[in-house]
Amino acid sequence: MTATDALVRPEPAITEHFDVLIVGAGISGVGGAYHLSTQRPGTSFVVLEGLDSFGGTWWMHRYPGIRSDSDLHTFGYRFKPWVGAPIATAEEILKYMGDVIEENDLARHIRYNHRIASARWSSEDNRWTIDATDTATGEARRFTAGFLWMCQGYYRHSEGYTPEWPDMDKFEGQIVHPQTWPEDLDYKGKNVLVIGSGATTATVVPAIAADCAHVTVLQRSPTYFIPGRNRNDLAETLRELDIDEAWIHEIVRRKILHDQAIFTRRTFEEPEVVRRELIAGVRQFLGPDYDIETHFTPKYRPWQQRVAFVPDGDIFKGIASGKASMVTDEIDCFTPRGILLKSGEELQADIIVTATGFNLSVMGDIQFQIDGKPLDFADTVTYRGMMFTGVPNMLWVFGYFRASWTLRADLLADFVCRLLNHMDAKCAKRVDVTLRPEDKDMELLPWMDSNNFNPGYLMRSMHLLPKRGDKPEWQHTQDYWREKDEIPAIDLDGPEFIYS
């Protein structure tokens, strides 16, 4: 917050204090509220959400066909069985989250339309001061909290990422980003060009193809997909046997996670075999004569970027039917009628959809201060991707790339509750993480190893993120199958934790 901001910003009439303040009412924040209310029922807490309802991504994104690209048996919370198809629509996910809020009386803890501007830590008071604006009324709101739980997600809601291509202003049609899809967009009978080939494209194209004259997908390079039926046979068999849904939920989750662990390990140990298997899955839908080599054979290792599940192969069915087509090339410039490719071909379109990703938002673009000094998270070192050196009484939820986000949200919620209990037992008001003596000469590296995982949104923002070390304690390993055992076993009296 600048000096000008401080002069302009109205002073709030009152300040409310809570033991814990949760930022965000998306999948992580709602889960955190549940765990806090059940594991620490005497704790006072509030959830501040910038949007006008819960759900985060699933509330904000309104593009056609929006759905999960993770199975809901593991993307759902561990404490509430998922009883629908594995891949779910945004509407189904919001209903599920709404049931969690209603069943556990969480609504009274959530404040919507609260956009946070700043968070300031005071060592003198051992508390955070959070300044926000109620966007519905324009009124200033101030909160203090002993512990700050960052569940705000990891991308900027207000705008998606669209590269600056030459002559975009010359295009006479409409350019749309899926993240800000206009409710009144009329694509019926029109030629639509979708730039990008990730999970969003795999969702949008089959949802609109039947109504369009034609949909063309333009990609710079191919992406891996896993086509399969949107059904879990094990779950359905157990239901036929009249097994309790809570048992089904646990059994199916364990089976899925077991299979995912094997698949992930194979992508490192036998990447070429896995590559052939994934490509063969696409070929089953497109046939032997389709140019799979050009359009569906990525140059990177499987799981070096996220692999999207395609329910019932719907995007491939659209290509096979002729309603959609793939073009693999690079953009030279926009033209009044469409896009000129570097190969010299022009792709004509009435509407261009830039499904080109999003902008990473580090800590929700909130201005942080520690004892009056601005905090740059790039100057900190991460502790297991959830806490940071020099930042007291705060935890950040950042999920998994190769497994469902919610798995880590649940794990970290348990950790927060255990940490708060431990602080109570020690009569401590503050906890810091710090490098141990054996870590002092540790090499500090970028947040994520690009050889491990390298999507564009992460690589573009690496300079904003905390540093990692070369030891598991000082990095986000992205390995659920290790962390499910390691995080619950963390020694809270280890030398990396300082209490006061």
Protein Blocks (a to p, Z undefined) as FASTA:
>chain_A
ZZklmmmpccdfbdcddfbdcehjdfklmmmmmmmmmmmmmbccddddfbfbehijmmmp
mcehiacfbdfklmpcfklccfbdfbacfklmmmmmmmmmmmnopmmmpcghiacfbdcd
dfklopacdddddfknopacddddfbdcdfebjbdfkbccddddehklmpmbdcddfklc
cfklcfehiacddedjbfklmmmmmmmmmmpmbdcdddfbdcdddddddddfklmmmmmn
opafklmmmmmmmmmmmmmmmmmmmmmmmmmlmmmmmmmmmmmmnojmbcfklmmccfbd
ehkaccdddehhlmmmmmmnopaccdddddfbdcfklccdfkopacddfbdcddebjadd
ehhlpacdeehiacdfklpccehhlacehiahiacddddfkbcfklmmmmmmmmmmmmmm
mmmmnopabdcddddfklmmpccddfbafkloccfklmmmmmmpccddfbfklccehpak
lmmmmmmmpcfkbfkbccZZ
